[in-house]
Amino acid sequence: MDWLQFVSSVIGSLAWPAVVATLIVVLRSHIGSLAHRLTKLDLPGGTSASFTDLVEKLKNDAENISELRSDNHRTIEIFAQKDKIIDIYKQAHDKMSEIISALPITERMQPSDFIFYKFYRENNNNAIYDLYRQLERGIDSARAAPDESISDTDVKDYEIAWHLFLKEFDKNFSEWKGQRAF
């Protein structure tokens, strides 16, 4: 065997591993995705491989995404109920603050303080104070309640209660203000 035959046999022996190595490097990203889908691999002799059906996997993923969206939509609706109650509470306090802002700066205070000091302490008006405390307990209960326990009816009832309270607050405020000389 001369040296040309030797070089030729070495190149022939190394050619197929070089081709395989080049294909592995070039197709590594595709091989990686195939490896994730590989479910069964039998080697020597009767080499075989089984892969999961990509279409079936995509269908399952789509169903899972659909379920997540419907769950998120329900969660948004539930949080919306709490948010509605909190919004009603904030609007009522804003309305009371607006009414109180008609007073001289030295007489102004937070609505809760005004109800306690001016209506309850000064005028012994237990009814408006007690109603206000019930509404405060209502917002505390709503904040602490399990998300799914707040219904549309709860929101409506809370809104009606604040509406009635604000009418009574406005009436009591006008009477209280009329007794004072500003």
Summary of the structure (lengths in Angstrom):
residues: 182
radius of gyration: 37.9
end to end distance: 122.8
largest distance: 125.8
contacts: 416
relative contact order: 0.08
helix: 80%
strand: 5%
